Amino acid sequence: MSIFSRAALASTLVVSIGFAGSSSAALYDRGGGLIYDDTQDITWLQDANYAKTTGLNIYGELNWYAAQNWVSNLVYHDSVRNVIYSDWRLPTAYANVDITRYSQSGSELSTLFYMLGGEAGKSIATNHNYNFDLFDNIQQVYWLGTEFTRIPGFAWYFDESVGYHELNSESYVSSAWAVRDGDVATITVPEPSIIWLFLTGFCLLAFNLAPKEGHD
């Protein structure tokens, strides 16, 4: 193998180390009470009834307007990355998709339902896979942040007990699950000591691979 090829291989190995552990999976526990959904590129609060946990009301059930107000004003401290997030929203329906009843990919919540092993017509509480245990306090019915424009005052919700979408008056009370766009792990900056270790190792490797001058 030529010195150039060995140097190129060494460089590739060093870069690859930095990406170790990035193999794809549906859901990642990022710590700090945050679960990343790489299928939809969104981050869910691990606590699926955070409104109750924080004492907003005894059950955490809100009408649609109150749910929108709560989530848009939610400030959450990520204890792992020591970052505060204030860009939360309700899950939404996908544009230009028929989200009536049992459409599996009609909304962010229905997509998550099937990622958790849900089955149409069956409750997620009793029919689920191991991903279900990533979350706490999953409730029965959740608001979507999507209004039904053809009927003023109505919005979509998703029923976890049977896995379907339905419309209801925005004055109806339901649970609210906070979600935000993107992956919180992308803001993590590698420790300087790790960067220094990679650079030092690469420099030493490159030095050892460098051609040596011959002697007469």
Secondary structure, DSSP 8 states (H G I E B T S, - for coil): --HHHHHHHHHHHHHHHHTTT----SEEEEETTEEEETTTTEEEESBTTHHHHTTSSSS--B-HHHHHHHHHT--EEETTTTEEE---B---B-TT---SBT-TTSBHHHHHHHHTT--TTS-TTTS--GGGGGSB---SEEEEEEE-TTSTTEEEEEETTTTEEEEEETTS-BB---EEES-GGGG----HHHHHHHHHHHHHHHHHHS------
